[in-house]
């Protein structure tokens, strides 16, 4: 399905690993598995289907509730058009269970409309436009989402090629939606692992996932408010629809990090969680409602006692309240101009390499000739020269992060040069 040229070194592949954990692998944070504030959604099946249970993949996948809402809103715009966007997030390892999991906490919608026949150009153009959001987020590329109106919940040949070429990490996913007002549906496709003696096709069946809520959105009792509208997935507990006018982006859904992760702690656990179809029991114990209520009562009593003691002291001191001292808000330090120049030059280079990648695919398929390919190469080469000059101008400001970015871009450019040399096209003068 793919030509195999440079598939492991594309900018999208690098984005799937993010800033890195210090040894060339993806950075994993240490945080407790947040199952107590999530809803497990499992794809429903025909009771007569002899297929086995749905596997979650080598990583547990959490989609923040705000991300679920964003996907639904974007996919429902002009329902017959095929919309798409990217999912950004972070990777974690639970120190208690050793389970690795991914949390998609930001959806980046694209203004492009993807074509099922040739999705590559639209995907690459949209990713070039998403560089600012990706840099600001600072995490990894968890996957992408797009809508099908006529094809239904079936990965097209173009979808499979995109997943194979750009989204092959064990923590990545492809979210497919069918924005039918009468019966909205969707599916999450994940890389799967084969059992002993079996051949399992990756992303062949919809996979389960967890919808992640913020701590503040968990009620003491009663159902959870969910943003998922799909009719073909079943929850593991009672839920109710979240109001359409609710602003979900203010909530803090990302798990709190316990400690700075050690470099190299990035390999997936060998355990693959297998979830029975339509199961109502939770895989992990939730805090009982009675215990939650007692904890809340203790907190209220503690606050009341503190307020009484504080008021008594204020009364005895004559009633004058202490002066309030304004705490200045610390602004983040501005980056030196040489660092800004290097970051801008790096972004420009990445965008030109994406442009060359688009031309490379057209060239390999015989759609364009050497002239257009050489033009894309010349643009990337000029951008590389500018980036190298900007790096040389960093001086003492060249820290480990900037140096790692520079070395990564040099390696990417080396791969680009190798392809151009293999094309046998004459180098531009």
C-alpha positions in Angstrom: 0.0 0.0 0.0 2.9 2.3 0.6 6.2 2.6 -1.2 8.2 2.5 2.1 10.3 5.5 1.3 11.0 7.5 4.4 7.9 6.4 6.2 9.6 6.4 9.6 11.1 9.9 9.2 8.3 12.1 8.2 7.5 15.2 10.3 4.2 13.6 11.3 6.1 10.5 12.5 8.4 12.8 14.6 5.3 14.5 16.0 4.1 11.1 17.2 7.1 10.9 19.4 7.0 14.6 20.5 10.0 16.2 22.3 11.3 12.8 23.4 12.3 11.3 26.6 16.0 11.9 26.4 17.0 8.8 24.5 15.2 9.2 21.2 12.0 7.8 22.5 8.7 9.5 23.4 8.4 11.2 26.8 6.2 9.4 29.3 4.9 11.1 32.5 4.2 9.3 35.7 0.6 9.7 36.8 -2.0 7.5 38.3 -4.4 5.8 35.9 -7.5 8.1 36.0 -10.2 5.4 35.6 -12.3 6.8 38.5 -13.2 9.9 36.5 -13.7 8.2 33.2 -16.4 6.4 31.3 -15.4 3.2 29.5 -17.0 3.0 26.0 -17.1 -0.4 24.3 -18.3 -1.0 20.8 -21.6 -2.8 20.7 -21.9 -6.0 18.6 -24.6 -8.3 17.3 -25.2 -10.9 20.1 -24.9 -13.5 17.4 -21.4 -12.3 16.3 -18.9 -15.1 17.1 -16.1 -12.6 17.3 -14.1 -12.4 20.5 -13.9 -9.5 22.9 -12.7 -6.1 21.8 -9.0 -5.4 22.6 -7.9 -2.0 23.8 -4.4 -2.2 22.3 -1.0 -1.9 24.0 -1.9 1.5 25.4 -5.1 2.5 27.3 -6.6 5.4 25.4 -8.4 8.3 27.0 -10.2 11.0 25.0 -10.9 14.1 27.1 -14.6 15.0 27.2 -13.8 18.4 25.6 -12.0 16.6 22.7 -15.1 14.4 22.2 -17.3 17.5 22.0 -14.9 19.2 19.6 -14.8 16.2 17.3 -18.6 16.0 17.3 -19.1 19.8 16.6 -16.5 19.9 13.8 -17.7 16.6 12.1 -21.3 17.8 12.2 -20.5 21.0 10.2 -22.1 20.6 6.8 -22.6 16.9 7.5 -22.0 15.6 4.0 -18.4 17.1 3.8 -15.5 15.1 5.0 -13.9 17.1 7.9 -10.8 16.1 9.7 -8.3 17.3 12.3 -5.5 16.2 14.6 -5.5 14.9 18.2 -2.7 16.1 20.5 -2.0 14.8 24.0 0.5 13.2 26.4 1.7 9.8 27.3 1.7 8.4 30.8 2.8 5.3 32.9 0.9 4.5 36.0 3.4 3.9 38.9 0.9 1.7 40.7 -0.1 -0.7 37.9 2.6 -0.2 35.3 -0.1 0.3 32.7 0.9 2.7 29.9 -1.8 5.0 28.6 -2.4 8.0 26.3 -4.6 11.0 26.9 -5.8 13.1 23.9 -6.5 16.5 25.5 -6.6 18.8 22.5 -8.4 18.6 19.1 -7.0 20.8 16.3 -9.6 21.1 13.6 -8.5 21.7 10.0 -10.1 24.1 7.6 -9.2 21.6 4.8 -11.8 19.1 3.5 -10.1 15.7 3.0 -10.5 13.7 -0.2 -10.9 9.9 0.3 -9.1 9.3 -3.1 -6.0 11.3 -2.2 -5.9 12.4 1.4 -2.1 12.9 1.6 -1.9 16.5 0.3 -4.8 17.7 2.5 -3.3 16.0 5.6 0.2 17.4 5.0 -1.1 20.9 4.3 -3.2 20.9 7.4 -0.3 19.6 9.5 1.9 22.5 8.3 -0.8 24.9 9.4 -1.0 23.2 12.8 2.7 23.7 13.8 2.0 26.7 16.1 -0.6 24.7 18.0 1.7 21.7 18.3 4.6 23.8 19.6 2.4 25.5 22.2 0.9 22.2 23.3 4.3 20.5 23.9 3.0 17.0 23.8 2.7 14.3 21.1 0.5 13.6 18.1 -2.0 11.1 19.4 -3.8 10.6 16.1 -6.3 12.1 13.7 -10.1 12.2 13.2 -12.3 12.5 10.2 -15.9 12.1 9.2 -17.5 9.7 6.7 -21.0 10.4 5.6 -21.5 7.9 2.7 -18.8 5.3 3.5 -20.0 4.6 7.1 -17.8 3.1 9.8 -15.3 1.6 7.3 -11.7 2.6 6.9 -11.1 3.4 3.3 -8.0 2.4 1.4 -6.7 5.9 1.8 -7.4 5.8 5.6 -5.4 2.6 5.9 -2.5 4.1 4.0 -2.5 7.2 6.2 -2.5 5.2 9.4 0.3 3.0 8.1 2.4 5.8 6.8 1.9 8.5 9.6 0.2 7.0 12.6 1.9 3.7 13.4 2.9 4.3 17.1 1.3 2.0 19.6 -0.4 4.9 21.4 -1.9 6.5 18.3 -5.5 6.2 17.0 -7.8 7.1 14.2 -11.3 8.4 15.1 -14.0 7.9 12.5 -17.4 9.6 12.7 -20.7 9.4 10.9 -22.5 12.6 11.7 -26.0 11.4 11.0 -28.5 13.5 13.0 -30.9 10.6 13.4 -28.2 8.0 14.4 -24.7 9.5 15.0 -22.1 6.8 15.1 -18.3 6.6 15.4 -15.4 4.3 16.0 -11.9 4.4 17.3 -9.3 2.3 15.4 -6.2 1.3 17.2 -3.1 -0.8 16.5 -3.7 -4.3 17.9 -1.5 -7.1 18.9 -1.8 -10.7 17.7 -2.4 -13.6 20.1 -0.2 -16.6 19.9 -0.7 -18.4 16.6 -3.1 -15.7 15.3 -2.9 -13.2 12.5 -4.7 -10.0 13.7 -5.1 -7.2 11.1 -4.2 -3.9 12.7 -7.2 -1.5 13.0 -9.6 -4.0 11.6 -12.3 -3.6 14.3 -13.4 -0.6 16.4 -11.7 -0.5 19.8 -12.9 0.6 23.2 -11.7 3.9 24.8 -12.3 6.0 27.9 -13.9 9.4 28.0 -12.0 11.4 30.6 -13.7 14.0 32.8 -12.2 16.6 35.1 -12.2 16.0 38.9 -14.7 18.9 39.3 -17.2 17.2 36.9 -17.5 14.0 38.9 -20.8 14.1 41.0 -21.0 12.7 44.4 -23.7 10.4 43.1 -25.7 9.9 40.0 -24.8 9.6 36.3 -21.8 11.3 34.7 -22.4 13.9 32.0 -21.0 12.6 28.7 -20.3 14.4 25.4 -20.4 11.2 23.4 -23.5 10.8 21.1 -22.5 7.6 19.3 -25.3 5.0 19.2 -23.0 2.1 18.5 -20.9 2.3 21.7 -22.1 1.3 25.2 -20.9 2.9 28.5 -19.8 0.9 31.6 -22.0 3.0 33.8 -25.0 5.3 33.7 -24.5 8.5 31.8 -26.5 11.5 30.8 -25.9 13.9 27.8 -23.9 17.1 28.6 -25.8 20.3 27.7 -24.9 21.5 24.2 -24.1 25.0 25.5 -21.7 23.8 28.2 -18.1 25.1 27.9 -16.0 22.1 28.4 -12.6 23.6 27.6 -12.3 25.3 31.1 -12.0 21.9 32.9 -8.7 20.4 33.8 -8.9 16.9 32.4 -5.2 16.0 32.1 -3.9 13.7 34.9 -1.7 15.4 37.5 1.9 14.3 37.0 3.5 12.7 40.0 7.1 13.2 39.2 9.5 14.0 36.3 9.8 10.8 34.3 13.0 9.1 33.9 14.4 9.0 30.4 13.7 5.8 28.5 10.5 5.0 30.4 8.6 4.8 27.2 8.0 1.2 26.2 4.5 -0.2 26.3 3.6 -2.7 28.8 3.3 -6.2 27.4 -0.1 -6.5 28.9 -3.0 -5.9 26.5 -6.3 -5.2 28.4 -9.1 -7.2 26.9 -12.6 -5.9 27.6 -15.7 -8.2 27.2 -18.4 -6.9 24.9 -21.2 -4.9 26.6 -19.7 -5.4 30.0 -21.2 -3.3 32.8 -18.6 -4.1 35.6 -15.7 -1.7 36.0 -12.2 -3.1 35.5 -10.9 -0.9 38.4 -12.6 -0.2 41.7 -14.3 3.2 42.1 -14.5 5.1 45.3 -17.8 4.2 47.0 -20.4 6.9 47.1 -20.7 6.5 50.9 -17.0 7.0 51.4 -17.0 10.1 49.1 -19.8 11.6 51.2 -18.0 11.0 54.5 -14.9 12.7 53.0 -16.9 15.7 51.8 -18.5 16.0 55.3 -15.2 16.0 57.0 -13.9 18.7 54.7 -16.9 20.9 55.4 -16.5 20.5 59.1 -12.8 21.4 58.9 -13.6 24.5 56.9 -16.3 25.5 59.4 -13.9 25.1 62.4 -11.2 27.1 60.6 -13.7 29.9 59.9 -14.9 30.1 63.5 -11.4 30.2 64.9 -10.4 32.9 62.4 -13.4 35.0 63.2 -12.8 34.7 66.9 -9.3 36.0 66.5 -10.5 38.9 64.4 -13.0 39.9 67.1 -10.5 39.8 69.9 -8.1 42.0 67.9 -10.5 44.9 67.5 -12.2 44.0 64.2 -9.6 45.5 61.9 -8.9 43.2 59.0 -5.2 42.8 58.0 -4.2 44.7 54.9 -4.4 42.8 51.6 -1.2 42.6 49.7 -1.5 42.3 46.0 0.6 39.5 44.6 2.1 40.4 41.3 1.5 38.0 38.4 4.7 36.6 37.1 5.0 36.8 33.3 6.9 34.1 31.5 10.4 35.3 30.5 10.7 36.4 27.0 12.9 34.3 24.8 16.0 35.9 23.4 15.7 37.1 19.8 18.2 34.6 18.5 16.1 31.7 20.0 13.0 33.2 18.3 14.8 33.3 15.0 15.9 29.7 15.3 12.4 28.5 16.2 10.9 30.4 13.3 13.5 29.0 10.9 12.8 25.5 12.2 9.1 25.9 11.6 9.8 27.2 8.1 12.0 24.2 7.4 9.4 21.7 8.6 6.8 23.3 6.4 9.0 23.1 3.3 9.9 19.5 4.1 6.2 18.8 4.3 5.8 20.4 0.9 8.6 18.2 -0.5 6.9 15.1 1.1 3.7 15.9 -0.9 5.7 16.3 -4.1 7.7 13.1 -3.3 4.5 11.1 -3.2 3.2 12.6 -6.5 6.6 11.9 -8.1 6.7 8.3 -6.9 3.3 7.8 -8.3 4.2 9.3 -11.7 2.0 12.4 -11.3 4.8 15.0 -11.6 8.2 15.2 -13.2 11.7 16.1 -12.0 11.1 19.9 -12.5 8.5 20.1 -9.8 10.4 17.7 -7.5 13.6 19.7 -7.9 11.7 22.9 -7.1 10.4 21.4 -3.8 14.0 20.2 -3.0 15.4 23.7 -3.7 12.9 25.3 -1.3 13.7 22.9 1.5 17.4 23.2 0.9 17.3 27.0 1.2 15.2 26.7 4.4 17.8 24.3 5.8 20.6 26.7 5.1 18.6 29.4 6.9 17.9 27.1 9.9 21.6 26.1 10.1 22.6 29.7 10.2 20.1 30.5 12.9 21.4 27.6 15.0 25.0 28.9 14.6 23.8 32.3 15.8 22.4 30.8 19.1 25.8 30.9 20.8 25.3 30.2 24.6 21.5 30.0 24.1 21.8 26.6 22.4 20.5 24.4 25.2 19.8 20.7 25.1 16.2 21.1 23.7 17.3 23.4 20.9 20.2 21.2 20.0 18.0 18.1 19.9 15.6 20.0 17.5 18.6 20.9 15.3 19.9 17.4 15.2 16.5 16.0 14.4 16.0 18.5 11.5 19.5 17.6 10.2 18.5 13.9 10.1 15.3 14.8 8.4 17.1 16.7 5.8 19.5 13.9 5.3 16.6 11.6 4.6 15.2 14.1 2.1 18.6 14.3 0.3 18.7 10.5 0.1 15.3 10.4 -1.6 16.2 13.2 -4.0 19.5 11.5 -4.9 17.6 8.2 -5.5 15.2 10.0 -7.8 18.0 10.5 -10.4 16.7 14.1 -11.0 19.3 16.7 -11.7 20.0 19.0 -8.7 18.8 22.6 -9.1 21.5 25.1 -9.8 
